[in-house]
Structure formats: structure tokens, C-alpha cells
Amino acid sequence: MRTIKIFDTTLRDGEQAPSCSMHMNEKIEIALALERLRVDVIEAGFAIASQGDFESIQKICEVVKDSTVCSLARAVPKDIDAAYESLRGAKNGRIHTFLATSPIHMQYKLKMTPEKVLSTIDEMVRYARNYLPEVEFSAEDAMRSEKEFLARALETAIAAGATVVNVPDTVGYATPAEMIEMIKYLQNNVRGIENVTISVHCHNDLGLGVANSLAAVMAGAGQVECTVNGLGERAGNAAMEEVVMGLRTRRSYYDCETNIDATQIYRTSRLVYNLLGLPTPINKAIVGTNAFAHEAGIHQHGVLANRETYEILTPQSIGLMKNSMVFGKHSGRHAVEQRLNELGYKLSKNAVDDLFKRFKQLADKKKVITDQDLEALAGRKILKEPDFFKLDRFTVNCGNHVTSSAVIRLQHNDKLLEEVAIGDGPVDAAYKAIDKMIPAPPHILEDYSINSVTEGNDALGEVIVKIKCGDKNVIGRGLSTDVIEASIMAYINGLNRLL
């Protein structure tokens, strides 16, 4: 049985999706989650793209030890130099360089002849190989390339020292049958391809990213490039969780396995959605809100009689506990900390102390605290959140026949600041009062969303705001059983991060 390598590019291709940029601490947290997931390769960024990307890759190399860390580079010396420098601290590093091979890309984007493309591939792969023993070459837009020329390009890369050759469906154009045909053609027509790993990187423009990836595996590909939740350019990439669970659930059909610890899938998915301020789609395969829900009577009857009538995988297989541990106001610190460890959260002593205080405050408001509540509390303490300004107290007045007003008092260092404002509703009034006190640069509130973390009248409400400042976005989060308080906390958190 072959072992298929999982190459995760959430931190590079996933971050390129509009409104999905991440801060360094967020990237580090996702990288650690990917390592716990036992991803084979983590593409940590595009080193030459920005100083922030370069430094993020460096930091990820410092903390990730079990997965290979990879940096993307165009087929030019300065990109490859930057990629290598960013990877110096990696226990296992890989340079990933690419050049387009389709007629439309060579003519209009590269403005290069086919022969010039081949000579550049040869020169730049050799250049990268002088730095590191692991070099991956990607033939951008491979699935719209002429087969004969693509074969020559990959053969050139292999001869120059590439250890992985990638066949990307860059614009999501291919079908599974075409993918199988292409992989088999390359296996039969590229000298030396049996000595390297064949990889695929499928985009989802026609909704076939996962199908094309699995088709490539059937044809002989040994590595699949994907992202958590299918994030990425345009309609995104093949979703890692769907590829992994597809191979796992149909193991006997594909005759393949992966190194992935599937029980970390749900938590990793939630982490990525939360850090980006995105809700989980109800119909998302594997991790969606309704993925294990049954409402139709005939389905419910079948599942009660035998789960396998309508469920081909279990919630537990992806780390989603069917029965939640219940805590209350009498629960002790040790029990809470132990449960957090079981859920996969490794927090410092100070972070646990702070979380336990908020746990007790929440327990006074809710009779029962579930795993979802604990995860919501822990999610705020994974990263070191800035707290230049803190909410001290607030009072709001609103109604359908009065003008909404808010009095907000903030703590800043040892000082207390207080302002009042009126607005179109209590949240708008509160935000206007906060703006009077926090000296943030010019910004606009681009998005506001509120979600219930748990069920019931006493559910925790999580508010996520997206604040735009110039060409940058920041995410603010607030969590409370009082949605107005959660809204205020989210805005303060966002402005603190902006500062």
C-alpha cells in the first residue's frame, strides 16, 4: 500500500485568497496545528513576497521539527536566494520553484519562447539544488500545456536535480479522466520520472479540485497539494480534509494511505476558520456544521438502527466528539486543564490561570459548560492578544422609539477613559464611543458577524469584526453570553491589533 504525501499550502496559496491574510503569530499557530496533523510538507510562504512572509517562514522553521518546511520561489535567482535564506533554520527544508509551460502563459505572461523556458528550468533548478537537496519544480498551468512540451519541461527539471515534479491544474480546467491520462502519459514519456515524486496541485474553479487530486493518485501521483478548508485563489484549492478522508474511507479502493492524524482535522479546520474570521459553511464536506446531522425521518430511523446506513465515517474519526464533557461552576482548575490538553490545547500556566478565571465567570452565567465553550475560551488564549485598551464597563440604552446611546469606559495602562455616543442601534453607538478613545489610524468596519458557539438560551455568542485600514485587514473577536458585550470586546480587540 502506497503512502501519499500531503503537501499543505494553506499558509501560502490559502493566504492569497482575498481577505485571508494572516499575521505572523496566526501563521505559527496554524503551522503547529499542521504539524500535529502530521502533514508531510508545510509550504510556509513566498519568501520574496514581503518581509513579513520572509520572517514568518523563519519563525515557522524554528518551531516546526517533524514536517518539511517549504518556501515558494519564482524561477529567478533572487527568489531562490530569499527562499533559501528563509529556510536556513529548518530541520528539513525544501525550495519550491515554478515556471509556466502552457502556450498562453509563455506568450502573454512570460513572453518567453519554449526553448527559453526549458533553459531557465534547467538553470534555476540547478541553482536551487546547490542550496538544498530537496527541490520541487512546478510546471504552472500544466493541464493546459502541450503534453510533449510538458514532458520535456519535467524531464529537464529532473535532469537538473528536482526531487519532486508538480503537475498543477492552475485554473481548475481539467477533468478527472484528463488528469489520469496526463499522469500516465508523463510516466511513460519522461525519463527519470520513476526516481522522483509526482505531485498535483488542483484548483477548484469547476468544483473538481478534490476529484482531480484523487484521480491523479489513482494514476500514480505520490503527493497531493491542498489547503485546510479548500482555501486559495479564486474558488480555492483541493480541500485537505476531503482528500485525506476520501483516501482513508476508500482505502481498499485507492490502495493508499497517508500519514495524517485524522483526529486533528476538525480542530485544525475550526482554527483556520476562526483565525480568518470566517463561518463554517453548513454544507462543507467533512467539517461542515451539517456534515453529521440528520433531519429527514427516514435518515434518522436508519442511523438509529445502524449508523452505517447514512454515515460512511464517524464524527470521532475527525476529532469531533459526539458526547461532550460537561463542566460547571464547581469544576476545578486541574480538570479543566486536563480536558483542554485532551482537546489538543497546550497553554502556558499563565494562560490557563487567565482562562480559568473566565471559565468561572462563564460558569456563573451558564449552568453547563461544554467542550465547545472550552474551545471558544481557549481559542482566545492560543495567541498573545494585544491589550493596549481593555473594556472596564459599559451601559447601553436602546429601543424602537428612542435614540440608542452607549457609555463606554476603557482602561488604558493605569488610566480610565470614558465617552458617550449615540448611534443607529446599541452596537453602532458603542463603536462610535470607542472610536473617540482609541487613537487608531483611519479605518472602516468592513464586516460584522455573530455566531452561537453552543446551543440554548445561555449560549456563548462570538462576534467577529473585520476592520480595513488601507490595504490591510485585521480581525477582532469577542466572546460573551451578552452579544452587546461580545460586540464591544470584538471591536476593541480589532483596534488593539490594528495598533
N, C-alpha and C positions, 0 to 999 in steps of 0.2 A: 504494500500500500504506500503510495507516494505521499510525502508531506509537502503541502503547498505553503509557500512563504506568504505572509501577509505584510504588505508594504503600506503603511498608513501615512497619508499626506494631508491629514486634517489641518496641521499647523502651517502648511504651505498652500496647497490648492484650495483647501477648505476655507482658509482665511481670505483668499482672494475673492470670495463671494461678496457681493455688496452688503455693507453693514455688518460684516462678520470679522472685522479686525479685532485683534486681541492685544492686551498688554503683556509685558514680559512675565509677570507672576502668573497670569492666567495660562500662558503657554507652558510654563514649567509645570503647573498643576495638571494640565492635560497630558503632557509628556509622561509624568509619573503614573497617571492613570493608564496610559497606553502600555507602559512597562509592566504594570500589574496585570494587564490584559494579556501579556506575553506576545505583543506584536513583534515580529521579526525585525522590521526596519521602520524607524520613525523619520520621515522627512521633516526636519525641524524648521525649514525655511529656505529663503532665497537670499543668500548672504549679501550679494551685491545690491539688493533692492533698497536697503536702508541701513543706517547704523543700528536702529532698533532690531531689525531682523538679524544682523550680524551678532549683536550682543546676546540676543535670545538663544541663538544656536550655541554660542559659547557656554551659556549658563546651563542649557539642557545637557550639553556634553559633560558638565561637571556632576550632574545628579543622576543621569541615566547610565547604568552599567551593564544591564542584561540585554538590551536591544541595540542593534546597529543604529547609529545616528547619521543621517544623510543631509547633504545640502545641495540644492539645485544650482546649476550654473549654465549660462548660455555657452555656446562653443566659441568662446573668446578667452584669451589669456587672463584678462583682469578678473573676469567672473570666476574662473577656476582658481586663481590665486586667492580670491576672497573666500571661496568655499573651503579651501584647504586651511586657511588661517582660522576660520571659524570652527573647524573640526579638530584643531590641534589637541584639545583636551579629551577627545573621545576615546573610550576604551576600544570601540570598534567604529570606524568612520567609513563613509562612502561618499564619493563625489558623483553626482548625477548630472551629466551634461546632455544637451539636446540640440538638434538641428532639424528643420523641416525637410521633408523629402517629397511632398506632393507637388505636382506641377503648378497649382495655383499659388502655393506658398513660396515656391522657389522663384516664380516670376514676379509676383506682386509684392511680397513681403521682404524676401531676402535679396531679390534682384541678383541672383547668382545662377550660373549655368550648372547643370547636373555634375559636370566634371569638377567644378569648383567646390560644390557641396561635398563630393567624395574626398577631395584632397583636404578639405577643412576637417571632416570627420576623422580622417587618419591623423592629422597633425594634432588636433585638440584632445583626442582620446589618449594618444601617446603622452601629451603634455600632462594630462590629469594622472595617468598611470605612474608618472615619475614621482608624484606626491604620495599616492595611496595604492595599495594592492587591490582595493575594491573600487571599480569604476563601472557605472551604469551608463549606457548610451540609449537615448530615446530618439526614435525617428518621428518627429512631430507630424501629425496628420497622416500617420502610416496607412490607415484604412482607405484614404483617398489617393494613395500613391500607386504608381505603376508597379506591379508585382516584381518585374525583373529588376527595376531600379532599386526598389526597397531591399531586395535580396543582396544586391551589390553593396548598398549602404551598410547593412548589418554585417556582411562579410568583411567589409573594410574595418568596421569598428572592432570586430572580434580579432582580426589580424593585428590591430593596433593595441590590443590588450584589454578590451572591455570584458568584464566578467558577467555582466547582465545586459541583455539587449531587450529593449522595451518596444512593444508594438501598440502605440496609443490610438484609440479611436477618439481623437481630439475634439471632434464636433458632434459625437454621438450619431454618426451617419450609418454605421454598419448594422447588419442583422446577424443573429447567431449562426446561421448557415454560412454566411460570408466570412465570419470570424474563424470558424472551423476550417474552411477552405484555405484561408490565408495562413494560419498557423501550420497546417500540413504542407502547404507549398514551401514555406520557409524552411521547414525541417528537411525537405527533400532537395532544396536548391541552394542552401547557404553552407559553405564549407566551414567546419569547426563549430557549428551551432550545437552539436551534441555535447560540447565541452563547456557550455555556458548555460545560464538560466534564462529561459524565455519568459518575459513579463508582459502583462497587458494593463492598460490604463484606460478604462472605458467611461466616457461621459454619458449623461442621461438625457440628452435633448429629445429623444424619441421614447424615453421610458425603458430603454433596453440595456442600461449600464450593467446591471447585475446579470441579466440573461447572457449578454455578450461575454462577460467575465467567466461565467460558468461554462459557456461553450468553449472558450479558449482553454480552460482547464481540461475539459474532455479531450481536446485535440492534442494536449501535451504541454501546455504552459505550466511553469513551475512557480510563478509569483503573480499575485493579483494586487494591483494598486487601487486603494479605495480610501474612503473617509468615513468617520463616525457620522451617522445620520445622513450620509449621502451628500454632505455639504460640498460646495465647489462652484466654479464658474458657471454662470447661466443656470441650467436646470440641475447642476451638480454632477457628482461622480457616482460610481457604483458604491452602494452603502456597505460598509464593512460588516455590520451585524447581519445583513441579509446574505452576503457571500458566505460568511462563516457558518451561519446556521443552515444555509442551503447545503453546504458540503457535509455538515455534521448530521443533519436529519436524513439525507440521502447518501450516507457514506458508502453503502454497498453498491449504489448505482455509479457514483463517481470514482469509487475505489481510491479515495483520497482522504486525508485528514489535515488538520492544521495544529499549530502549537498553542492556539488561543485558549485561555481560560474563560470559557463562555459565561461563567457565573459573574464575571465582571462587566458584562455587556450592558445591562440595564443601568448600572450606576454610572458607567462611563458616558452613556448616551445622555442621561439626565444632567451630568456635569457639564457637558458641552452645550446642551440647550440652555442651561441656566446661565452659564458664563456669557453667552451671546445674547441673553435676554429674549430667547425665542420659546414659544409654547410648543409642547409636543403634539404633533398632528394626531388626531384621534384614529385615523386610518393608516398610520405608518406601520409597515410590516415589522414584526418582531418586538418593537419597543413602543408602539403607539398605545394611546390610552385604552383603545378598544381591542387590542390585539388578543387579549384573553377574556373578553367579555362576551356573554351570550344573553340575548334578549328574546329571540324567537322561541316560542314554546316548544317546537319540535327539537330545536337545538338544545334547549335546557334539559328536556327529557332525555335526549341521547347522552349528554355529558354526565348527567346524574347516574345513568345506567352504566356507562363506561366512558371515561374521559376521552379515549382514543376515537370515539365516534366523530368528534368535531375538533379535537386538538391533536395536532401532529407533533407538538413539542410542549413541554411543561413550562409554567412561569419560573419554576425553580432553576431550570436549565440556563436561564439568562440572568439569574440572580435576583429575580422578583419574588419576594416571599409571599406565599399565599396567605399564611396566617401571621399577622403582625404581633410582635411582642408589645404588651400593654404596660405602660408605666403611669404613675400618678404622683401626687404631692408627697407621698411617704417613701418614694423610691430614693435610694442612696446614691451618692456620687460614684461609688465603685461599680454598681450595677449599670449605671448609665454609661460610664466609660467603657465597660466591658462590651456593652451592646454596640456602642459606636465602633469599637475595634472589629466586632463581628460583621458590621455593615461595611467595613473597609476604610474607616476614617482614622487616620493616625494623627492625633492632635497633641500639641505640646501641653505640659502641665498647666501653664497659664491660660492656654486656650480652653482647656477642659474646665478650669475653675470659672472662667467667664461664661462658658456655655452653661455650666450647671446653675449659675445664678439665674440666667434667663430661663432655664428649664423650670426652676422653682416658681419664677414669676408666671410662666405659662401654666404651670400646674394649678396655680391659684385661680386661673380663669377657665381651665378645661378640666373636666373630671378624668378624662383618659388621654394619655399621650402615646401616640403610635410611632412605629418606625418612620413613617413619613414625616411626622413632626420632628423627630430627632434629626433626620436627614436635612430638613429645612433649617433647623438651628445650626447644624454642623456646617452646612454649605456657606454660611456667612463667616465662619472662623477658619476655613481652609487657607484663605489668603489673608495677608495682613492688610486690612482695610484702613485707609486714611481716615482720621477722625479729627480734623482741624476744628470742625464745628460739630457740636452734639446737641440733640434735642433735650431741652430741660423740661418744658411743659408747653401745652397748647390749649386754647379754648376756641371753639368754632361756634358760630351761630348761623343757622340757615333754615329755610322754609320756603314753601311755594308762594308766600305773599310778603317775604322780607328779603332785603338785600343781604347776601351772605357776607359774613365777616370772619376774620381769624386774628387771634392774638397769639403770636409765637415767641417763645423765649428760648434762646440758644446759649450754650456755654462755649466760650472760646478762650482757651487757656484758663486763666483764673477769673475771667470776666463773664458777666451775664449780659446778654443783649436782648432787647425786646422791641418788637414792632407790631403794628396792626395794619391791616389792609382789607379792602372789600374786593369782591370779585364775582364772577359768574359761577357760583357754587362754592362749597367749602374748600375744595382742593385748589381751585384757582386762587381764591383769597389767601390760602395758606402759602402757596408758592410765591405770590406777589410780596407777602410779608417777609419770606425768607430771602428773596432777591434784594430786599432793602438792606439786609445784614451781611450777606456773604459776598465778598468782592470778587466774584468770578468774572472771567473775560466774557465778552459778548457771546450769547448762545441762544439757541432756541430749543424748546421741548419738542422733539420730533415724534416721540411715540410714548404712549402710556398704556399699560395693560395691568389687569388684576386677575389673579387666578386663585382658586381654592386649593390649598395644599392637601387638606384632608376633607372628610365629609362631616355633615352635621351643622347645626346652628352655631356651634362654637368652633367652627373650622378656622384654621390659620389662613389668613389672606396674605398672599405675596404680591406686592406691587413692583413692577419693573418699569423704569423710565429710561428712555433713550434721549440723551442730550447731545445736540450737534453744536460744535464750535469750530467754525471754519471748515476744513476738510476732515476733521476728526470727530469720532463719536465716542461717548462714554456711556456705560450702563450703570444705573443706580438701582439698588434693591432695598426693599423694606418688608418686614415680616411682623405681623401682629394679628390678634383676633379682632382688632379695631381697624377697619380698612382706611379710615382717615389717618390714623396714626401711621399705618404702613405706607400710605401715600407720602406723608411728610418725611418719614425716615428715608424713603427711596430717593426723594429729591435732594435731601441733604447729603446722602451717600454719593449721589451722582456729582453734585457740585464739589464735594470734597475730592473726588477722584479727578475732576477737571482741574482743580487747583494743584 
